[in-house]
Amino acid sequence: MNLRNVDLNLLVALDALLAERSVSRAGQQLGLSQPAMSGALARLRKIFDDPLLVRVGRELTLTPHAEQLINPVREILGRIERTIEQRPGFDPATATQTFSISASDYATLVLLGPLIRAVAAEAPGVTINVLPRSPDARRLLRADGADLVIEPREILGDGEFPAHPLFADRWLCAVDAANPAVAASEITLEEYLRLPHLVYSIGSQLQLNLADRHLAELGLQRRIEVTVESFLLVPFLLRGTPLASLVLQRASRLLPAAGIRLLEPPLELPEITETMYWHPRHTADPGHHWLREHLAATAAELGS
């Protein structure tokens, strides 16, 4: 038997025929005309290679094969009904799911750290796999390579994937506290451009962060001496050097600040809006919804 030829509606019709032992009564039960029900019976006879119902006097009776089908057909339909009606739930206290989140080390420090602490207390069986930031976040999302991707909205934009904004952040200029080229509490654009620079970039294409990309678009010439794929290493690499770098304020509050001076940048820079993105197939999943709600709540607790 080729299962592709078996319509679920035929099983419903078969169940009614087996129960009613009458084409007309089975049709009434299902809201079908007698010709339609007779057509369904003809198709069922062909599928099972058995007459199923045979006339004995004025009544129809079931063949031995049809008698054997009563319980299996009812059980199959019952399982289908329960499967359709059942909405899978998610109990964090007993769940053992694994979720993967792609994020920069900056987002991991600022946001995922608090999230992981909250999840560890509420859902001890849940595992969070933190994946490194992808140089091609769109491709990662299209391939459903991570449950969530955290990226600045200014990079990925809106519309292609479901998304939810998490928090905003602004840029500061960071230099070694003993840097003789920056003696005042403020730094001028001329002083800033004169310094050698350390910039955050990602991937083999050395994709610049939003602030450094903005400076490049303005045509400002800088001498970039160091590139690094980690926001978190910047303060450690600045110490004892004449280098300047742009850092995000939220991360600067959490990193060791000894020996580092933070200054207002000498020109206006675009803020970033960290946003979570996901593949649309996960939107209605209860566990995924729970994770998104937790992440949004954690972001809200960060404050402005």
C-alpha positions, 0 to 999 in steps of 0.5 A: 500500500502506498501511504501517499494515496491514503487521505486522512479524511478517508480514515475518518470516513472509515471510522464512521462506516465501521461504527454506523455500518451504514453509508447513509448514517455515516454520511450524516455523521460526517455531514457528507452526502450519500454519493460522497460517502459511497465514493469514499467507501469505493476508495477504501475498498480499493486501498484495503483490497476488501469490500469492508461492508457487504449486504446481508438482507437489508443490512450491511455487515462488516467483513472479518477484515473490517472488524479487525480495523475497528480498534486500530483506526479508532486508536490512530484517529485518537492519537491524531486528535490528541496530537493536534489538540495538545500544545506542548508546554515548557516547564523550566524547572524540569526542561532539559533543552539546549539553546544556542545564542550567537553574540559578541563577547561584549553582549555576552558580558553585558547581557548573557552573563546576567541571563545565565545566572537567572537561567541557572537558578530557574532552569537547572537542566537547560543548557545555553551554548554561547556561540561566537559572533558570526561575520555573516549573521544573516546566513547564520539565521537563514540556516537556522544555525543558532536559536538566537542571534544578538546583533546591532539593529543598525547592522541587520536592520528590520523586516527579514527576521523576527526581532526584538530590541534589547538595549542601547549603548553609546561609545567612549574614547579609551586611552592609557591613563598615563598617555602624555598626548592626552593630558586634559579631561577632554580630547580634541578631534585633532588629538584623537586623529594624531594617536595610533588606534586599536580597533575592534573588527571581525572575520577575515574581512576585518569588518569594523564596528559601527563607530569605526565604520562611521569614522571611515565613512566620514573620511577621517584618516587614522593610523590603525596599529592594532585590530582585535576581535574582542571588545573585552581585550581592549583595556588590557591592550591599551595599558602602557601604550599610546593607543586610543580605542572606542569602547562601549560604555556598558562594557567599560563599567564591567571591565577593570578600569585601573590605568585606563582613562575614558573620555567623551569622543571628540565627535558625535557617534551613532549609538548601537541598539543590541537586538535579538533575531531568530528564525521564524520557525521558532516563534511559536515554540514555548521553550524559545518563547520562554528564552526570548522573554527571559532575555528581554526581561534581563535587558530591561533590568540593565537600565538606561 
